[in-house]
Amino acid sequence: MTPSTSPLHIAFVGCGGIAYNQHAKAVLSCPDQFRVVAVCDPSRAHAEKLAERFGSDTAVFETMESMHDGVGTELDGVILTTPHDAHLPGGLFFLERGIPVLIEKPVTLNLEELRQLQAKERPGAFVQVGQMQRFDPEAWWLRDFVQSRERFGTPLTFDLNIWQNIHGYTRGNSDHWILNGRKAGGGICTSVGVHPLDILRFITGQDYINVTAKGRFDPPFTAGAESSCSALFEMSGGLTGTLHASYQPPRIPYAQRLVLFGERGSLFQNNKIGDYAGPYTMVSEDPHIDDFMAMFGDYTPIAEEVNKTYPDQKGSPFSLQLLHFREAILKGRTPTENTLEINFNTIAVLEAIAKSMQTGMTVSVEQLEGT
Ligand SMILES: NC(=O)c1ccc[n+]([C@@H]2O[C@H](COP(=O)([O-])OP(=O)(O)OC[C@H]3O[C@@H](n4cnc5c(N)ncnc54)[C@H](O)[C@@H]3O)[C@@H](O)[C@H]2O)c1
């Protein structure tokens, strides 16, 4: 299909929390670039609430089929923000009808599903994965800082943390899909651990090659979803490190942290409780001073350097990812960031963590990718 002239005509499939709180805001921040022609959700109340944000022209549907029958011919793209087990059926549905789709993370429940999506991509009908943290200018700056190695040296070790109190998140709803391993595809690692796992790949340019993991499987999680996980990784450039992920810490709304040590630099993401990233600080000058007290000085917040390097990138990561999606639609080709191919090792490491938690063995991510 030839995309409409600006603004692009898009639709939402899945009208819950992230669609309402973030994607809608991103769309509304670019009124010349996007027009939401339809929203779709089996919960009509959710769909109507989201539609209200876009004005009276937005049509409301309860199924993808009825939405496609109603407005399919005018759709340039779809934002799919459903529970994880609906990502594959939704993605296939739109790819088969020639419509590009931005799918929230994790793009699929496993590698087999990812391959099914890949098999349906063709010119003009592609998937962009919603790992939106790759659209944060801080992440771009960190990628260049780490990968240039000039000040950071060779990356050696890392520590990733992701914590969220699940009772607050689900508002005590013990039937929430995120608690069910069949609907969510796993527990904490799949649902939110995917963010730091993926952003570490982005910053270092390295892929996971093997993992050993130990999980906890406490209530209210069901169907094999882990409530907490401790994992140890080896990466393609020799980097080694750990992940501690937990849905069990009391009163933590959301906290994500990345610590990375190179031969000459230390990088800390000192997460603010409730936020997903930053502020970052780093130190890289004179790495091995032999003065204990002097080690307390010289940490530099990166925000100023990020602003200098990317003065024009003021949008949120959600709006920057949306503009990237738009550019790919207009050019009729897969995006340059967050393709299925780029996401492959991220989905593979989630599958490897799950396998290691089940078997107690070290799992080769490379082998899983090859099968
Ligand atoms: N990028 C981020 O930071 C971030 C944050 C939160 C959630 N997410 C992701 O966004 C997605 C949705 O999460 P959420 O928190 O909005 O969940 P949610 O439960 O609040 O919303 C999901 C919505 O999808 C609807 N739905 C269920 N099955 C559907 C189907 N087959 N077709 C259409 N709609 C369907 C539900 O009725 C609900 O309204 C997940 O992939 C999640 O991991 C991403």
The ligand as a MOL file (V3000), in Angstrom:
LIG
                    3D

  0  0  0     0  0            999 V3000
M  V30 BEGIN CTAB
M  V30 COUNTS 44 48 0 0 0
M  V30 BEGIN ATOM
M  V30 1 N 7.9550 0.0740 26.7330 0
M  V30 2 C 7.6020 0.0900 27.9870 0
M  V30 3 O 8.2340 0.7350 28.8200 0
M  V30 4 C 6.3810 -0.6870 28.4180 0
M  V30 5 C 5.7780 -0.4310 29.6460 0
M  V30 6 C 4.6220 -1.1510 29.9840 0
M  V30 7 C 4.1310 -2.1260 29.1150 0
M  V30 8 N 4.7820 -2.3720 27.9360 0 CHG=1
M  V30 9 C 4.3140 -3.4160 27.0240 0
M  V30 10 O 3.1060 -2.9710 26.4020 0
M  V30 11 C 2.2680 -4.0970 26.1620 0
M  V30 12 C 0.9210 -3.8570 26.8480 0
M  V30 13 O 1.1560 -3.6700 28.2250 0
M  V30 14 P 0.1380 -2.8070 29.1170 0
M  V30 15 O 0.8720 -2.5240 30.3730 0
M  V30 16 O -0.4160 -1.6880 28.3310 0 CHG=-1
M  V30 17 O -0.9830 -3.9070 29.4030 0
M  V30 18 P -2.5060 -3.6590 29.7700 0
M  V30 19 O -3.0130 -4.9050 30.3710 0
M  V30 20 O -2.6580 -2.3840 30.5350 0
M  V30 21 O -3.1930 -3.4300 28.3510 0
M  V30 22 C -3.3330 -4.4570 27.3870 0
M  V30 23 C -4.6100 -4.1670 26.6110 0
M  V30 24 O -4.6740 -5.1000 25.5230 0
M  V30 25 C -6.0270 -5.5360 25.4150 0
M  V30 26 N -6.0370 -6.7930 24.6760 0
M  V30 27 C -5.9120 -8.0530 25.1450 0
M  V30 28 N -5.9490 -8.9300 24.1110 0
M  V30 29 C -6.1140 -8.1950 22.9750 0
M  V30 30 C -6.2490 -8.5270 21.6070 0
M  V30 31 N -6.1640 -9.7840 21.1760 0
M  V30 32 N -6.4410 -7.5200 20.7250 0
M  V30 33 C -6.4870 -6.2310 21.1310 0
M  V30 34 N -6.3690 -5.8610 22.4390 0
M  V30 35 C -6.1660 -6.8440 23.3380 0
M  V30 36 C -6.5160 -5.6080 26.8550 0
M  V30 37 O -7.9330 -5.5960 26.9340 0
M  V30 38 C -5.8860 -4.3440 27.4400 0
M  V30 39 O -6.7140 -3.2140 27.2670 0
M  V30 40 C 3.0440 -5.3120 26.6530 0
M  V30 41 O 3.7890 -5.8250 25.5990 0
M  V30 42 C 3.9680 -4.7230 27.6950 0
M  V30 43 O 5.1310 -5.4920 27.9480 0
M  V30 44 C 5.8700 -1.6510 27.5800 0
M  V30 END ATOM
M  V30 BEGIN BOND
M  V30 1 1 1 2
M  V30 2 2 2 3
M  V30 3 1 2 4
M  V30 4 1 4 5
M  V30 5 2 4 44
M  V30 6 2 5 6
M  V30 7 1 6 7
M  V30 8 2 7 8
M  V30 9 1 8 9
M  V30 10 1 8 44
M  V30 11 1 9 10
M  V30 12 1 9 42
M  V30 13 1 10 11
M  V30 14 1 11 12
M  V30 15 1 11 40
M  V30 16 1 12 13
M  V30 17 1 13 14
M  V30 18 2 14 15
M  V30 19 1 14 16
M  V30 20 1 14 17
M  V30 21 1 17 18
M  V30 22 2 18 19
M  V30 23 1 18 20
M  V30 24 1 18 21
M  V30 25 1 21 22
M  V30 26 1 22 23
M  V30 27 1 23 24
M  V30 28 1 23 38
M  V30 29 1 24 25
M  V30 30 1 25 26
M  V30 31 1 25 36
M  V30 32 1 26 27
M  V30 33 1 26 35
M  V30 34 2 27 28
M  V30 35 1 28 29
M  V30 36 1 29 30
M  V30 37 2 29 35
M  V30 38 1 30 31
M  V30 39 2 30 32
M  V30 40 1 32 33
M  V30 41 2 33 34
M  V30 42 1 34 35
M  V30 43 1 36 37
M  V30 44 1 36 38
M  V30 45 1 38 39
M  V30 46 1 40 41
M  V30 47 1 40 42
M  V30 48 1 42 43
M  V30 END BOND
M  V30 END CTAB
M  END
